[in-house]
Amino acid sequence: MPGIERLEVSKAPKRVIRHASPTKYPLPSPSPSPPPMAPTRNLYTTITTIHVGPPKSNTTFHAHTPLLTASSSFFAAALSPTSAFLEATTNIISLPEVCPSTFRFWLQWLYTRNLAHEDVDWDPPAAAPALAPPPSTTTAAPPPKRPIAFFPLIRLYKVAAFLGCEALLNDLVDEIARVSTAHNAAPGPHDTYELWGEECAVGGVRELVLDLFVGLKTEKLVREAADEWDEGFLRALVLKERERGRGVVRGVPVVRAWEDRVVRCQAYHVHAEGERCVGVLAVGG
């Protein structure tokens, strides 16, 4: 059209955005895979047969061989692949001098690390509540309290010493001390015959029992039935009584040594030279 000039619209140049190329780093070489390990469950495929008790009336038990050898120096020596004993080939062992019920208790500890026993630490069963209790002006007498029996623990201690089971020996010392403190009780006459009536490696628990009698002030109990106790125990108790109030270990009277974890480990536990319980420091440490 006349009078109107046509404007030429110039296009703006396109802006090109250039991104910096990413820095290339060398990729780490893959770490070698660890060598495959045998699953732990494969360790428990070998079974050992154990005949416990007199030959004509024994009881047969079965247990996993690696567990037996890891917990007992006796079984480790008898069942080692490099052993010259016949038992290492047959995986059959006889223990005619061990009581089957005590060995069953030992197996309980072996598999569960539990020392619960119905004759040692028990609670009487609660009576079932009646739906409609008859009115009564009298209070029913509580059921008679059954005495605490230390016999299963002490007999198990002797078997643990025979089988070379150090961990169980120390667990039994702790359990006897716990039961004694909880019930204010001490072993009975029959227990002293088990510990002093024959020569066996029971030094740690012997010392514990003597300290229990001295610390719990059981003079009257012993005096009233003097002919029922083992003579060796009575002689040792007299010597221990003379030490009453004189000996002190790490600031704790010897007569109450079982109540202190550190002193209990040093006085009664069985350890290889230079070793001690976990968390217990050596004297001066």
VENRA-V376328 format. One record per residue. N is the residue number from 1. RES is the residue in one letter. SS is DSSP state (H for helix, E for strand, C for the rest). PHI is phi in degrees with one decimal (none if undefined). PSI is psi in radians with two decimals (999 if undefined). Layout:
BEGIN
N:RES:SS:PHI:PSI / N:RES:SS:PHI:PSI
END
This chain:
BEGIN
1:M:C:none:2.54 / 2:P:C:-68.7:2.53 / 3:G:C:84.1:-0.13 / 4:I:C:-117.6:2.11 / 5:E:C:-89.1:2.48 / 6:R:C:-88.6:2.15 / 7:L:C:-88.6:2.38 / 8:E:C:-91.6:2.01 / 9:V:C:-89.5:2.05 / 10:S:C:-88.0:2.38 / 11:K:C:-80.5:2.35 / 12:A:C:-69.4:2.44 / 13:P:C:-63.4:2.50 / 14:K:C:-72.0:2.36 / 15:R:C:-87.6:2.23 / 16:V:C:-103.6:2.05 / 17:I:C:-95.4:2.10 / 18:R:C:-101.8:2.15 / 19:H:C:-91.4:2.43 / 20:A:C:-66.1:2.38 / 21:S:C:-68.8:2.40 / 22:P:C:-62.2:2.53 / 23:T:C:-69.9:2.30 / 24:K:C:-93.5:2.11 / 25:Y:C:-106.3:2.55 / 26:P:C:-68.5:2.32 / 27:L:C:-71.6:2.43 / 28:P:C:-66.3:2.50 / 29:S:C:-71.0:2.43 / 30:P:C:-62.2:2.38 / 31:S:C:-72.0:2.53 / 32:P:C:-66.0:2.48 / 33:S:C:-69.3:2.45 / 34:P:C:-64.7:2.64 / 35:P:C:-63.0:2.48 / 36:P:C:-62.4:2.42 / 37:M:C:-107.0:2.62 / 38:A:C:-69.4:2.23 / 39:P:C:-58.1:2.50 / 40:T:H:-58.2:-0.58 / 41:R:H:-61.8:-0.39 / 42:N:H:-72.1:-0.25 / 43:L:H:-74.3:-0.30 / 44:Y:H:-111.0:0.80 / 45:T:C:-108.8:-0.25 / 46:T:C:-95.7:2.27 / 47:I:E:-116.2:2.40 / 48:T:E:-108.8:2.39 / 49:T:E:-97.0:2.26 / 50:I:E:-124.5:2.10 / 51:H:E:-95.8:2.04 / 52:V:E:-115.3:2.30 / 53:G:C:106.2:3.11 / 54:P:C:-56.7:2.57 / 55:P:H:-54.8:-0.68 / 56:K:H:-81.8:-0.23 / 57:S:H:-140.0:0.63 / 58:N:C:-80.3:2.92 / 59:T:E:-116.5:2.39 / 60:T:E:-98.5:2.29 / 61:F:E:-121.4:2.73 / 62:H:E:-128.9:2.35 / 63:A:E:-146.6:2.75 / 64:H:E:-72.8:2.21 / 65:T:H:-58.3:-0.83 / 66:P:H:-61.0:-0.57 / 67:L:H:-70.4:-0.67 / 68:L:H:-63.6:-0.83 / 69:T:H:-71.2:-0.46 / 70:A:H:-78.5:-0.35 / 71:S:H:-109.2:-0.21 / 72:S:C:-139.0:2.21 / 73:S:H:-68.6:-0.50 / 74:F:H:-63.2:-0.91 / 75:F:H:-68.2:-0.58 / 76:A:H:-62.2:-0.70 / 77:A:H:-72.8:-0.67 / 78:A:H:-76.5:-0.54 / 79:L:H:-109.6:0.12 / 80:S:C:-64.4:2.42 / 81:P:C:-59.1:-0.45 / 82:T:C:-91.6:0.04 / 83:S:C:-74.7:2.63 / 84:A:C:-91.4:-0.01 / 85:F:C:-73.6:2.56 / 86:L:C:-63.1:-0.57 / 87:E:H:-60.1:-0.49 / 88:A:H:-66.3:-0.40 / 89:T:H:-93.5:-0.72 / 90:T:H:-86.9:-0.39 / 91:N:C:58.4:0.63 / 92:I:E:-129.0:2.21 / 93:I:E:-129.2:2.49 / 94:S:E:-113.4:2.34 / 95:L:E:-125.8:1.31 / 96:P:C:-67.5:-0.38 / 97:E:C:-89.3:0.00 / 98:V:C:-103.5:2.44 / 99:C:C:-76.9:2.28 / 100:P:H:-57.0:-0.69 / 101:S:H:-65.5:-0.62 / 102:T:H:-71.0:-0.67 / 103:F:H:-66.7:-0.62 / 104:R:H:-62.5:-0.67 / 105:F:H:-64.5:-0.68 / 106:W:H:-63.5:-0.74 / 107:L:H:-64.3:-0.62 / 108:Q:H:-57.8:-0.82 / 109:W:H:-66.3:-0.68 / 110:L:H:-59.2:-0.72 / 111:Y:H:-92.5:-0.41 / 112:T:H:-121.9:-0.22 / 113:R:C:54.3:0.64 / 114:N:C:-121.8:2.36 / 115:L:C:-113.8:0.40 / 116:A:C:-65.7:2.35 / 117:H:C:-145.8:2.37 / 118:E:C:-64.9:-0.40 / 119:D:C:-92.8:-0.14 / 120:V:C:-98.2:-1.01 / 121:D:C:-128.3:1.73 / 122:W:C:-129.6:2.76 / 123:D:C:-125.5:2.27 / 124:P:C:-63.7:2.45 / 125:P:C:-63.6:2.45 / 126:A:C:-73.9:2.44 / 127:A:C:-71.5:2.49 / 128:A:C:-69.2:2.31 / 129:P:C:-67.3:2.41 / 130:A:C:-78.7:2.60 / 131:L:C:-68.3:-0.70 / 132:A:C:-136.8:1.49 / 133:P:C:-64.8:2.33 / 134:P:C:-69.5:2.56 / 135:P:C:-63.7:2.40 / 136:S:C:-148.8:2.48 / 137:T:C:-96.8:-0.16 / 138:T:C:-102.3:2.59 / 139:T:C:-94.7:2.23 / 140:A:C:-65.4:2.40 / 141:A:C:-70.6:2.46 / 142:P:C:-65.0:2.66 / 143:P:C:-62.9:2.54 / 144:P:C:-60.0:2.44 / 145:K:C:-82.2:2.16 / 146:R:C:-75.8:2.37 / 147:P:C:-64.0:2.59 / 148:I:C:-73.0:2.32 / 149:A:C:-104.4:2.03 / 150:F:C:-89.2:-0.16 / 151:F:H:-55.6:-0.80 / 152:P:H:-59.9:-0.65 / 153:L:H:-70.9:-0.72 / 154:I:H:-69.6:-0.72 / 155:R:H:-66.2:-0.65 / 156:L:H:-65.7:-0.59 / 157:Y:H:-60.7:-0.72 / 158:K:H:-66.1:-0.68 / 159:V:H:-67.0:-0.70 / 160:A:H:-62.8:-0.66 / 161:A:H:-66.5:-0.70 / 162:F:H:-64.7:-0.69 / 163:L:H:-86.2:-0.07 / 164:G:C:66.8:0.88 / 165:C:C:-110.7:1.51 / 166:E:H:-62.4:-0.75 / 167:A:H:-61.8:-0.68 / 168:L:H:-69.0:-0.67 / 169:L:H:-55.8:-0.78 / 170:N:H:-72.1:-0.64 / 171:D:H:-63.8:-0.65 / 172:L:H:-69.0:-0.67 / 173:V:H:-59.2:-0.80 / 174:D:H:-64.2:-0.67 / 175:E:H:-69.9:-0.73 / 176:I:H:-62.9:-0.73 / 177:A:H:-64.1:-0.70 / 178:R:H:-65.8:-0.83 / 179:V:H:-63.7:-0.73 / 180:S:H:-62.6:-0.75 / 181:T:H:-69.6:-0.71 / 182:A:H:-66.5:-0.60 / 183:H:H:-111.1:0.05 / 184:N:C:50.9:0.86 / 185:A:C:-129.9:2.75 / 186:A:C:-130.2:2.77 / 187:P:C:-56.9:2.78 / 188:G:C:-99.9:-3.11 / 189:P:H:-56.6:-0.74 / 190:H:H:-62.9:-0.58 / 191:D:H:-64.7:-0.62 / 192:T:H:-68.9:-0.55 / 193:Y:H:-68.5:-0.60 / 194:E:H:-64.5:-0.62 / 195:L:H:-91.1:-0.62 / 196:W:H:-109.9:-0.16 / 197:G:C:-76.7:-0.27 / 198:E:C:-148.2:2.75 / 199:E:C:-79.2:2.07 / 200:C:C:-156.1:2.85 / 201:A:C:-80.5:1.37 / 202:V:C:-129.0:0.56 / 203:G:H:-58.3:-0.77 / 204:G:H:-62.1:-0.80 / 205:V:H:-74.5:-0.48 / 206:R:H:-61.1:-0.83 / 207:E:H:-61.5:-0.68 / 208:L:H:-63.0:-0.80 / 209:V:H:-62.2:-0.73 / 210:L:H:-61.5:-0.77 / 211:D:H:-66.4:-0.58 / 212:L:H:-63.6:-0.77 / 213:F:H:-65.9:-0.68 / 214:V:H:-72.8:-0.80 / 215:G:H:-69.6:-0.57 / 216:L:C:-88.2:0.04 / 217:K:C:55.5:1.13 / 218:T:C:-102.2:0.43 / 219:E:H:-57.3:-0.73 / 220:K:H:-64.7:-0.72 / 221:L:H:-60.0:-0.75 / 222:V:H:-72.3:-0.70 / 223:R:H:-66.7:-0.62 / 224:E:H:-70.6:-0.40 / 225:A:C:-134.7:0.94 / 226:A:H:-61.9:-0.61 / 227:D:H:-75.4:-0.09 / 228:E:H:-92.3:-0.19 / 229:W:C:-97.5:2.69 / 230:D:C:-66.3:2.41 / 231:E:H:-63.4:-0.70 / 232:G:H:-61.6:-0.66 / 233:F:H:-64.0:-0.76 / 234:L:H:-63.4:-0.70 / 235:R:H:-64.4:-0.77 / 236:A:H:-65.2:-0.59 / 237:L:H:-68.1:-0.66 / 238:V:H:-60.7:-0.78 / 239:L:H:-64.6:-0.67 / 240:K:H:-68.1:-0.62 / 241:E:H:-62.0:-0.59 / 242:R:H:-67.6:-0.37 / 243:E:C:-88.9:-0.02 / 244:R:C:-56.6:2.22 / 245:G:C:77.4:-0.06 / 246:R:C:-99.8:-0.75 / 247:G:C:-83.4:2.43 / 248:V:E:-136.9:2.29 / 249:V:E:-121.2:2.03 / 250:R:C:53.2:0.68 / 251:G:C:80.7:0.03 / 252:V:E:-111.0:2.23 / 253:P:E:-56.2:2.44 / 254:V:H:-59.6:-0.60 / 255:V:H:-67.6:-0.27 / 256:R:H:-119.3:0.48 / 257:A:H:-62.6:-0.54 / 258:W:H:-66.7:-0.29 / 259:E:H:-84.3:-0.23 / 260:D:C:-104.9:2.18 / 261:R:H:-62.3:-0.71 / 262:V:H:-66.9:-0.83 / 263:V:H:-67.5:-0.64 / 264:R:H:-61.1:-0.71 / 265:C:H:-64.3:-0.76 / 266:Q:H:-73.5:-0.55 / 267:A:H:-89.7:-0.58 / 268:Y:H:-124.8:-0.36 / 269:H:C:-77.0:2.78 / 270:V:C:-108.9:2.14 / 271:H:C:-140.1:2.68 / 272:A:C:-65.7:2.74 / 273:E:C:-57.4:2.25 / 274:G:C:87.7:-0.10 / 275:E:C:-103.2:2.85 / 276:R:C:-158.1:3.08 / 277:C:C:-66.6:2.70 / 278:V:C:-62.8:2.27 / 279:G:C:85.7:-0.01 / 280:V:C:-106.2:2.14 / 281:L:C:-85.6:2.69 / 282:A:C:-73.9:2.84 / 283:V:C:-60.3:2.22 / 284:G:C:84.0:-0.01 / 285:G:C:-88.8:999
END
